[in-house]
Amino acid sequence: MKIALLLFALLVTVSPAFGQSSPEDNDKRPANAHFFELTPRKPGPDFVGQLKLPRGYRVSVWASDLGNTRMIAVAANGDVFVSRRSEADIIRLVDRNGDGRADGPPQVVVNRPGLHGLTIHDSTLYFMTAREVFSAPIRPDGGLGEIKTLIDDLPDAGQHLNRTLSVGPDNMLYISSGSTCNACDESSQENATIQRASLDGKKREIWASGLRNTIGFGWHPRTGELWGWDQGIDWLGNDLQKEELNRIERGKRYGWPYVFENGQRNPQDEPPGGLSAAQWAAASTNPALMHVAHSAGMQLAFHPGGGFGRDAAGDAFVALHGSWNRKPASGYELARIRFDARGQPVRIETFLSGFMASDGGSQFGRPCGVAVMRDGSLLLSDDANGVLYRITYDGAPAGVAPYAPPAEPMMEQAGRGSNVPLALQRPETRTFTNTRLQVSATGFGHNGAIPREHSEYGLGISPALSWTAVPHAQSYAIIMEDPDAASPNPVVHWVAWNIPPATMRLPAGLQERDRLTGQMLEGLLQGSTSHGSIGWYGPRPPKGDRSHHYHFQMLALDRMLDLPLGATRDQLLSAAQGHVLATGELIGTYAEPASAPEK
């Protein structure tokens, strides 16, 4: 791996074209990137004396010689669970005698290849590998009960296999699935996202996208808003791309891989489908704060207040693992994100430093995991040396406040677009003529069974559709919904608009991207489904459920629609109101037998 990185760095150095935009572009910029990995040095017995903290804070070794200590989760009784990537396990440590250090050797509670993310909720440990999510009850002795596999089909991880998860205030699992690459057009829309899943793993959706690798995320204890730290693109230069702190909201995009920071264009990649970087930027949400490029933010923890500094309540702490792609190096510290009384971030500052040697060419550790302990102190992991550091505050107020962010913000976002009529039953699609579209499909008739290849249990490809022409139509739009789903209701499976007026047929297997190109498809745009993906999302009723009805609803419009990328069904209907010339509908059914295999 290091040889490959060195060769890549040499390529960046000697090739003036690499890392720049094409000659036709106006924003040419050299990558000016570095491969600069700090030499690891073992911390000595007095190393904690070199670590620097604000006045009143102290740091001590809580446990050592633990191996590749990564993510941390603290149980309600104070037990500490830590994932170890290299050892492929999770260990449990306790401090029963209250001396400020872990008692005895750690207890291995579970082994799985590729273990990384973990969290605790209602005395249950949730943990994950790159593609799987598991749960197990925590027994009174600290061991685990029966391990259940909740999810086993997350997308391939590629470059970013260190996935993380947490249970939100709405009692739903949130899963960070990093990109497979530095910057590319992903083959799975679930990569570079935060996903939301039920605690049993049976339902999941893409909550937010365009997030290259948001390992650290959490909910502000007062507002309940979700915040995440995203790692920036490598090989763009010393100061590009900056690390980003994002307020993560349902359905929003955060730029990657085509734009970054405050809408800057990535000179190495272009959006697909003939879209411009400016269009992609207009549809993306800028970060709330930015930090030094390549710092590599890892686990993030909000402090609820109490048992620590008197002004800590509502602030977040993030472990900065440290750069390998910047000279001078960045990161190698624990940073503090200051939030104001309204729960909005105002600045990022160094909290614990000293892991980087004064010579700037070596390091004594790489901060990775951070968590709030039961007494309000902080626990920080160093995955290079297997050390857990405990940070305390002199004269801290006794008793840590419960971490209980309000659930309303997440519930409100999740409920948008639910409990509404089907599109053709809404006033936005009312017409003033008796003209009707005739809609048909290849492979099934009206009220007929949709072939499995069009479902998410099968190939997940869109069906071939055709319809009759409507005089004076300037475009067509499609909304496909399932009103038989429990929640959301109805489920939106397809949103498409600006279908050219001369087009009367769509082939099967359309690409699942914003804008399509090619004969008779040029300019066709696709929006967001209830799954959070773009383009066709096939039927996926619960296994063993009765047949669900899928309504293919067609609109003939007297104009093209001006909608943002990723527009929702409701945005389409709002823009179409008063412009509908005719409507048509085809209904198909689908059921998946309880014994059917997954695709």
LUMZADREN-43680 format. One line per 5 residues: number of its first residue (from 1); their letters; for each residue x, y, z of C-alpha. Coordinates in nm, 3 decimals. Layout:
REM LUMZADREN-43680
NUM> a> X Y Z | ... .
***
This chain:
REM LUMZADREN-43680
1> mkial> 0.000 0.000 0.000 | 0.273 0.246 0.092 | 0.457 0.170 -0.234 | 0.139 0.244 -0.427 | 0.093 0.573 -0.246 .
6> llfal> 0.454 0.672 -0.310 | 0.415 0.598 -0.682 | 0.094 0.801 -0.682 | 0.270 1.091 -0.513 | 0.547 1.075 -0.772 .
11> lvtvs> 0.288 1.088 -1.048 | 0.130 1.396 -0.891 | 0.471 1.564 -0.863 | 0.601 1.499 -1.215 | 0.280 1.528 -1.419 .
16> pafgq> 0.166 1.889 -1.465 | -0.168 1.773 -1.602 | -0.251 1.541 -1.315 | -0.484 1.697 -1.060 | -0.567 1.989 -1.292 .
21> ssped> -0.878 2.061 -1.492 | -0.877 2.026 -1.869 | -0.711 2.298 -2.084 | -1.054 2.431 -2.178 | -1.141 2.509 -1.815 .
26> ndkrp> -1.071 2.844 -1.655 | -1.001 2.719 -1.304 | -0.674 2.533 -1.367 | -0.496 2.444 -1.049 | -0.204 2.214 -0.972 .
31> anahf> -0.266 1.940 -0.718 | 0.062 2.021 -0.538 | -0.005 1.718 -0.319 | 0.231 1.534 -0.086 | 0.273 1.187 0.052 .
36> feltp> 0.405 1.273 0.398 | 0.356 1.012 0.667 | 0.489 1.094 1.012 | 0.732 0.843 1.161 | 0.566 0.660 1.452 .
41> rkpgp> 0.740 0.681 1.790 | 0.649 0.493 2.105 | 0.529 0.715 2.390 | 0.741 0.672 2.702 | 0.614 0.634 3.059 .
46> dfvgq> 0.612 1.011 3.111 | 0.453 1.093 2.777 | 0.126 1.224 2.925 | 0.328 1.514 3.065 | 0.388 1.630 2.706 .
51> lklpr> 0.020 1.643 2.620 | -0.133 1.989 2.628 | -0.481 2.081 2.749 | -0.662 2.402 2.844 | -0.620 2.522 3.202 .
56> gyrvs> -0.795 2.303 3.460 | -0.799 1.985 3.252 | -0.584 1.677 3.317 | -0.506 1.367 3.112 | -0.401 1.024 3.232 .
61> vwasd> -0.361 0.674 3.092 | -0.680 0.477 3.160 | -0.562 0.158 2.985 | -0.263 0.061 2.772 | -0.117 -0.219 2.559 .
66> lgntr> -0.456 -0.282 2.403 | -0.368 -0.308 2.034 | -0.555 -0.134 1.755 | -0.812 0.052 1.967 | -1.065 0.227 1.743 .
71> miava> -1.426 0.319 1.827 | -1.558 0.347 2.185 | -1.903 0.291 2.339 | -1.983 0.334 2.709 | -2.264 0.133 2.873 .
76> angdv> -2.503 0.280 3.129 | -2.316 0.101 3.409 | -1.984 0.252 3.299 | -1.844 -0.052 3.117 | -1.635 0.049 2.817 .
81> fvsrr> -1.652 -0.140 2.486 | -1.382 -0.076 2.225 | -1.352 -0.211 1.871 | -1.012 -0.328 1.747 | -0.983 -0.344 1.370 .
86> seadi> -0.657 -0.538 1.343 | -0.760 -0.790 1.609 | -1.110 -0.816 1.454 | -1.284 -0.801 1.789 | -1.456 -0.589 2.053 .
91> irlvd> -1.315 -0.574 2.404 | -1.476 -0.475 2.735 | -1.296 -0.285 3.009 | -1.419 -0.176 3.353 | -1.303 0.040 3.644 .
96> rngdg> -1.481 -0.105 3.946 | -1.243 0.027 4.214 | -1.268 0.388 4.095 | -0.894 0.452 4.076 | -0.916 0.614 3.732 .
101> radgp> -0.770 0.316 3.547 | -0.920 0.006 3.387 | -0.909 -0.304 3.605 | -0.706 -0.597 3.478 | -0.686 -0.728 3.123 .
106> pqvvv> -0.967 -0.662 2.873 | -1.241 -0.915 2.803 | -1.299 -1.007 2.439 | -1.677 -1.016 2.389 | -1.706 -1.084 2.015 .
111> nrpgl> -1.493 -1.161 1.711 | -1.582 -1.076 1.353 | -1.351 -0.998 1.059 | -1.358 -0.627 0.980 | -1.528 -0.513 1.300 .
116> hglti> -1.531 -0.137 1.344 | -1.839 0.066 1.437 | -2.028 0.002 1.762 | -2.292 0.164 1.979 | -2.504 0.073 2.281 .
121> hdstl> -2.880 0.124 2.310 | -3.118 -0.021 2.570 | -2.856 -0.268 2.700 | -2.797 -0.395 2.346 | -2.465 -0.373 2.164 .
126> yfmta> -2.495 -0.290 1.795 | -2.180 -0.339 1.591 | -2.080 -0.362 1.228 | -1.832 -0.465 0.964 | -1.814 -0.313 0.617 .
131> revfs> -2.124 -0.495 0.492 | -2.300 -0.630 0.801 | -2.476 -0.497 1.109 | -2.524 -0.714 1.419 | -2.689 -0.683 1.759 .
136> apirp> -2.657 -0.871 2.085 | -2.793 -0.815 2.435 | -2.531 -0.730 2.697 | -2.552 -0.981 2.982 | -2.512 -0.876 3.347 .
141> dgglg> -2.157 -1.018 3.346 | -2.065 -0.796 3.048 | -2.062 -1.075 2.794 | -2.298 -1.090 2.498 | -2.608 -1.296 2.445 .
146> eiktl> -2.726 -1.433 2.113 | -2.582 -1.239 1.819 | -2.832 -1.151 1.548 | -2.749 -1.042 1.195 | -2.965 -0.740 1.118 .
151> iddlp> -2.821 -0.634 0.781 | -2.592 -0.831 0.552 | -2.613 -0.642 0.223 | -2.455 -0.302 0.272 | -2.265 -0.195 -0.042 .
156> dagqh> -1.900 -0.280 -0.092 | -1.671 -0.053 0.105 | -1.361 -0.023 -0.111 | -1.128 0.246 0.022 | -1.341 0.339 0.323 .
161> lnrtl> -1.425 0.021 0.507 | -1.429 0.171 0.858 | -1.802 0.214 0.888 | -1.980 0.345 1.195 | -2.330 0.346 1.339 .
166> svgpd> -2.535 0.498 1.619 | -2.893 0.489 1.745 | -3.068 0.823 1.709 | -3.315 0.988 1.946 | -3.592 0.850 1.721 .
171> nmlyi> -3.485 0.491 1.804 | -3.355 0.431 1.454 | -3.012 0.312 1.347 | -2.797 0.560 1.156 | -2.518 0.405 0.951 .
176> ssgst> -2.229 0.585 0.785 | -2.128 0.416 0.460 | -1.818 0.588 0.325 | -1.724 0.608 -0.041 | -1.540 0.326 -0.213 .
181> cnacd> -1.288 0.570 -0.357 | -1.121 0.907 -0.320 | -1.357 1.073 -0.573 | -1.563 0.883 -0.830 | -1.911 0.811 -0.965 .
186> essqe> -2.024 0.538 -0.724 | -2.188 0.222 -0.855 | -2.414 0.204 -0.547 | -2.616 0.502 -0.432 | -2.579 0.379 -0.073 .
191> natiq> -2.208 0.466 -0.073 | -2.097 0.806 0.056 | -2.413 0.838 0.262 | -2.569 0.831 0.604 | -2.842 0.566 0.605 .
196> rasld> -3.135 0.530 0.845 | -3.258 0.183 0.938 | -3.506 0.026 1.175 | -3.354 -0.142 1.480 | -3.436 -0.484 1.333 .
201> gkkre> -3.264 -0.390 1.005 | -3.568 -0.473 0.793 | -3.618 -0.121 0.658 | -3.358 0.131 0.555 | -3.327 0.445 0.349 .
206> iwasg> -3.060 0.689 0.240 | -3.086 0.980 0.482 | -2.824 1.208 0.322 | -2.570 1.174 0.041 | -2.254 1.334 -0.094 .
211> lrnti> -2.069 1.252 0.229 | -1.728 1.110 0.140 | -1.651 0.952 0.478 | -1.844 1.076 0.779 | -1.706 0.843 1.046 .
216> gfgwh> -1.793 1.080 1.332 | -2.151 1.196 1.381 | -2.398 1.259 1.662 | -2.700 1.457 1.784 | -2.679 1.788 1.965 .
221> prtge> -2.810 1.722 2.317 | -3.037 2.030 2.322 | -3.162 2.064 1.964 | -3.163 1.700 1.850 | -3.005 1.801 1.518 .
226> lwgwd> -2.766 1.556 1.355 | -2.410 1.677 1.293 | -2.127 1.495 1.119 | -1.759 1.548 1.038 | -1.673 1.459 0.678 .
231> qgidw> -1.322 1.375 0.559 | -1.214 1.565 0.248 | -1.078 1.449 -0.088 | -0.707 1.361 -0.103 | -0.451 1.463 -0.366 .
236> lgndl> -0.593 1.810 -0.432 | -0.314 1.989 -0.245 | -0.205 2.090 0.103 | -0.513 2.298 0.174 | -0.776 2.121 -0.035 .
241> qkeel> -1.016 1.974 0.048 | -1.085 2.107 0.397 | -1.257 1.886 0.652 | -1.627 1.969 0.684 | -1.872 1.989 0.972 .
246> nrier> -2.221 1.938 0.829 | -2.569 1.959 0.971 | -2.704 1.639 0.822 | -3.067 1.652 0.713 | -3.288 1.409 0.528 .
251> gkryg> -3.269 1.426 0.152 | -2.984 1.672 0.136 | -2.665 1.637 -0.067 | -2.328 1.754 0.057 | -2.129 1.794 -0.263 .
256> wpyvf> -1.898 1.495 -0.295 | -1.750 1.402 -0.535 | -1.799 1.693 -0.776 | -1.798 1.997 -0.550 | -1.663 2.065 -0.202 .
261> engqr> -1.632 2.329 0.068 | -1.849 2.627 -0.035 | -1.933 2.498 -0.380 | -1.581 2.474 -0.526 | -1.553 2.248 -0.829 .
266> npqde> -1.344 1.934 -0.802 | -1.110 1.977 -1.101 | -1.060 1.602 -1.136 | -1.424 1.496 -1.185 | -1.734 1.605 -1.375 .
271> ppggl> -2.096 1.520 -1.287 | -2.256 1.260 -1.516 | -2.543 1.315 -1.755 | -2.416 1.642 -1.894 | -2.466 1.829 -1.568 .
276> saaqw> -2.231 2.111 -1.477 | -2.046 2.151 -1.148 | -2.247 2.468 -1.093 | -2.572 2.272 -1.116 | -2.435 2.013 -0.874 .
281> aaast> -2.325 2.287 -0.634 | -2.668 2.453 -0.648 | -2.824 2.125 -0.534 | -2.568 2.070 -0.256 | -2.557 2.201 0.101 .
286> npalm> -2.247 2.387 0.216 | -2.076 2.293 0.542 | -2.146 2.483 0.861 | -1.775 2.496 0.950 | -1.450 2.382 0.789 .
291> hvahs> -1.117 2.272 0.933 | -0.760 2.210 0.817 | -0.743 1.976 0.517 | -0.651 1.610 0.567 | -0.688 1.620 0.947 .
296> agmql> -0.895 1.299 0.920 | -1.177 1.340 1.171 | -1.281 1.013 1.332 | -1.526 0.951 1.617 | -1.727 1.249 1.742 .
301> afhpg> -1.901 1.283 2.078 | -2.131 1.552 2.215 | -2.098 1.635 2.583 | -2.432 1.668 2.767 | -2.278 1.869 3.053 .
306> ggfgr> -2.175 1.790 3.409 | -1.867 1.608 3.533 | -1.642 1.811 3.304 | -1.563 2.173 3.226 | -1.849 2.404 3.325 .
311> daagd> -1.896 2.527 2.968 | -1.877 2.184 2.800 | -2.251 2.121 2.771 | -2.357 2.109 2.408 | -2.005 2.112 2.264 .
316> afval> -1.868 1.824 2.056 | -1.526 1.662 2.062 | -1.375 1.492 1.758 | -1.061 1.280 1.733 | -0.836 1.395 1.447 .
321> hgswn> -0.641 1.091 1.332 | -0.381 1.291 1.142 | -0.278 1.341 0.782 | -0.057 1.148 0.542 | -0.135 1.372 0.241 .
326> rkpas> -0.019 1.711 0.369 | 0.313 1.880 0.444 | 0.324 2.009 0.711 | 0.106 1.747 0.874 | -0.233 1.826 1.025 .
331> gyela> -0.451 1.663 1.287 | -0.301 1.431 1.552 | -0.512 1.591 1.824 | -0.851 1.604 1.991 | -1.050 1.902 1.866 .
336> rirfd> -1.341 2.079 2.033 | -1.636 2.213 1.835 | -1.790 2.509 2.013 | -2.168 2.544 1.985 | -2.362 2.852 2.090 .
341> argqp> -2.675 2.870 2.305 | -2.892 2.809 1.998 | -2.710 2.484 1.926 | -2.522 2.619 1.625 | -2.146 2.562 1.573 .
346> vriet> -1.929 2.872 1.594 | -1.568 2.750 1.582 | -1.332 2.454 1.599 | -1.034 2.468 1.833 | -0.755 2.243 1.954 .
351> flsgf> -0.841 2.076 2.285 | -0.575 1.808 2.342 | -0.246 1.820 2.152 | 0.108 1.689 2.179 | 0.086 1.370 1.977 .
356> masdg> 0.283 1.532 1.696 | 0.652 1.570 1.784 | 0.807 1.916 1.782 | 1.021 1.819 1.482 | 0.705 1.793 1.271 .
361> gsqfg> 0.822 1.465 1.122 | 0.714 1.207 1.380 | 0.416 1.126 1.602 | 0.347 0.959 1.936 | -0.005 0.846 1.859 .
366> rpcgv> -0.311 0.876 1.638 | -0.634 0.978 1.812 | -0.926 0.772 1.688 | -1.218 0.714 1.924 | -1.377 0.950 2.176 .
371> avmrd> -1.663 0.899 2.419 | -1.813 1.055 2.732 | -1.775 0.833 3.037 | -2.040 0.782 3.303 | -1.879 1.043 3.531 .
376> gslll> -1.855 1.305 3.254 | -1.485 1.264 3.179 | -1.370 1.194 2.823 | -1.208 0.876 2.696 | -0.980 0.899 2.390 .
381> sddan> -0.831 0.606 2.201 | -0.492 0.599 2.027 | -0.510 0.322 1.768 | -0.137 0.333 1.691 | -0.023 0.246 2.044 .
386> gvlyr> -0.324 0.081 2.202 | -0.375 0.346 2.470 | -0.698 0.484 2.618 | -0.653 0.830 2.768 | -0.893 0.975 3.026 .
391> itydg> -0.945 1.353 3.038 | -1.085 1.511 3.356 | -1.149 1.862 3.485 | -1.042 1.989 3.826 | -1.344 2.079 4.035 .
396> apagv> -1.591 1.948 3.781 | -1.954 1.967 3.895 | -2.066 1.628 4.016 | -2.301 1.424 3.806 | -2.317 1.414 3.429 .
401> apyap> -2.642 1.516 3.264 | -2.828 1.244 3.072 | -2.763 1.243 2.701 | -3.118 1.264 2.570 | -3.146 1.473 2.252 .
406> paepm> -3.507 1.549 2.153 | -3.645 1.320 1.883 | -3.870 1.576 1.714 | -3.623 1.704 1.449 | -3.553 1.356 1.315 .
411> meqag> -3.917 1.250 1.337 | -4.033 1.561 1.154 | -3.785 1.506 0.872 | -3.873 1.137 0.846 | -4.244 1.214 0.826 .
416> rgsnv> -4.226 1.458 0.536 | -4.431 1.344 0.238 | -4.612 1.071 0.432 | -4.985 1.023 0.494 | -5.088 1.200 0.175 .
421> plalq> -5.306 1.086 -0.118 | -5.166 0.935 -0.433 | -5.048 1.190 -0.688 | -5.351 1.161 -0.917 | -5.585 1.212 -0.620 .
426> rpetr> -5.426 1.544 -0.527 | -5.545 1.887 -0.644 | -5.207 1.961 -0.805 | -5.283 1.711 -1.085 | -5.634 1.836 -1.162 .
431> tftnt> -5.699 1.888 -1.534 | -5.965 2.090 -1.712 | -6.011 1.851 -2.004 | -6.131 1.495 -2.043 | -5.814 1.387 -2.222 .
436> rlqvs> -5.668 1.063 -2.084 | -5.331 0.903 -2.139 | -5.316 0.532 -2.206 | -5.016 0.385 -2.021 | -4.886 0.033 -2.077 .
441> atgfg> -4.583 -0.175 -1.980 | -4.389 -0.456 -2.137 | -4.419 -0.761 -1.915 | -4.739 -0.688 -1.724 | -5.085 -0.549 -1.787 .
446> hngai> -5.317 -0.336 -1.581 | -5.348 -0.493 -1.234 | -5.102 -0.760 -1.346 | -4.805 -0.893 -1.155 | -4.483 -0.700 -1.203 .
451> prehs> -4.194 -0.935 -1.301 | -3.943 -0.995 -1.021 | -3.656 -0.848 -1.222 | -3.808 -0.503 -1.167 | -3.819 -0.547 -0.789 .
456> eyglg> -3.538 -0.478 -0.544 | -3.543 -0.850 -0.463 | -3.450 -0.914 -0.825 | -3.241 -0.704 -1.063 | -3.401 -0.377 -0.960 .
461> ispal> -3.434 -0.246 -1.318 | -3.709 -0.014 -1.436 | -3.976 -0.159 -1.667 | -4.032 -0.056 -2.027 | -4.326 0.185 -2.044 .
466> swtav> -4.519 0.341 -2.330 | -4.807 0.587 -2.353 | -5.026 0.769 -2.602 | -4.936 1.116 -2.723 | -5.121 1.422 -2.594 .
471> phaqs> -5.164 1.719 -2.831 | -4.968 2.030 -2.730 | -4.781 1.850 -2.453 | -4.436 2.002 -2.393 | -4.318 1.733 -2.153 .
476> yaiim> -4.426 1.427 -1.957 | -4.370 1.325 -1.597 | -4.401 0.998 -1.404 | -4.468 0.930 -1.037 | -4.482 0.569 -0.918 .
481> edpda> -4.620 0.508 -0.566 | -4.720 0.221 -0.338 | -5.021 0.310 -0.116 | -5.020 -0.029 0.058 | -4.700 0.029 0.254 .
486> aspnp> -4.727 0.088 0.629 | -4.478 0.372 0.649 | -4.421 0.602 0.479 | -4.753 0.602 0.303 | -4.746 0.609 0.012 .
491> vvhwv> -4.393 0.494 -0.069 | -4.252 0.686 -0.366 | -4.063 0.454 -0.601 | -3.999 0.677 -0.901 | -4.007 1.046 -0.985 .
496> awnip> -3.921 1.158 -1.339 | -3.992 1.476 -1.532 | -3.900 1.670 -1.847 | -3.948 1.360 -2.059 | -3.920 1.505 -2.413 .
501> patmr> -4.259 1.565 -2.584 | -4.167 1.343 -2.879 | -4.088 1.049 -2.651 | -4.369 0.795 -2.615 | -4.167 0.507 -2.476 .
506> lpagl> -3.904 0.443 -2.210 | -3.682 0.136 -2.241 | -3.629 -0.099 -1.949 | -3.326 -0.053 -1.723 | -3.285 0.324 -1.719 .
511> qerdr> -2.978 0.453 -1.542 | -3.038 0.559 -1.184 | -2.898 0.909 -1.203 | -3.024 1.266 -1.208 | -3.015 1.343 -1.579 .
516> ltgqm> -3.032 1.100 -1.869 | -2.883 1.141 -2.212 | -2.921 0.969 -2.544 | -3.178 0.946 -2.819 | -3.532 1.027 -2.698 .
521> legll> -3.408 1.057 -2.338 | -3.199 1.374 -2.355 | -3.278 1.600 -2.063 | -3.502 1.355 -1.875 | -3.454 1.422 -1.502 .
526> qgsts> -3.514 1.187 -1.211 | -3.576 1.277 -0.849 | -3.568 1.131 -0.500 | -3.762 0.825 -0.390 | -3.877 0.742 -0.038 .
531> hgsig> -3.566 0.524 -0.020 | -3.358 0.839 -0.067 | -3.213 0.719 -0.396 | -3.235 0.879 -0.741 | -3.420 0.710 -1.025 .
536> wygpr> -3.612 0.383 -1.020 | -3.641 0.204 -0.686 | -3.830 -0.119 -0.746 | -4.099 -0.286 -0.539 | -3.976 -0.419 -0.206 .
541> ppkgd> -4.274 -0.514 0.011 | -4.201 -0.714 0.327 | -4.152 -1.082 0.254 | -4.474 -1.275 0.297 | -4.686 -0.960 0.276 .
546> rshhy> -4.996 -0.950 0.058 | -4.960 -0.810 -0.292 | -4.890 -0.437 -0.297 | -5.027 -0.215 -0.574 | -4.785 0.007 -0.762 .
551> hfqml> -4.940 0.307 -0.936 | -4.753 0.434 -1.244 | -4.904 0.783 -1.276 | -4.835 0.979 -1.592 | -4.874 1.354 -1.640 .
556> aldrm> -4.877 1.539 -1.971 | -4.766 1.899 -1.911 | -4.783 2.220 -2.113 | -4.424 2.311 -2.023 | -4.090 2.184 -1.902 .
561> ldlpl> -4.041 2.201 -1.526 | -3.766 2.397 -1.355 | -3.681 2.183 -1.053 | -3.364 2.131 -0.850 | -3.162 1.815 -0.881 .
566> gatrd> -3.300 1.545 -0.657 | -3.646 1.702 -0.646 | -3.914 1.514 -0.454 | -4.260 1.408 -0.562 | -4.409 1.703 -0.372 .
571> qllsa> -4.180 1.951 -0.545 | -4.276 1.806 -0.882 | -4.647 1.826 -0.806 | -4.617 2.184 -0.683 | -4.441 2.289 -1.004 .
576> aqghv> -4.689 2.097 -1.222 | -5.001 2.251 -1.069 | -5.198 2.441 -1.332 | -4.995 2.289 -1.615 | -5.143 1.937 -1.637 .
581> latge> -5.304 1.867 -1.976 | -5.385 1.501 -1.920 | -5.318 1.212 -1.684 | -5.301 0.837 -1.711 | -5.236 0.543 -1.483 .
586> ligty> -5.112 0.185 -1.492 | -5.133 -0.033 -1.181 | -4.908 -0.332 -1.126 | -4.890 -0.567 -0.829 | -4.601 -0.734 -0.652 .
591> aepas> -4.555 -0.975 -0.360 | -4.243 -1.150 -0.239 | -4.292 -1.498 -0.090 | -4.173 -1.540 0.268 | -3.932 -1.814 0.161 .
596> apek> -3.785 -1.631 -0.139 | -3.405 -1.583 -0.141 | -3.247 -1.240 -0.146 | -3.090 -1.128 -0.472 .
***
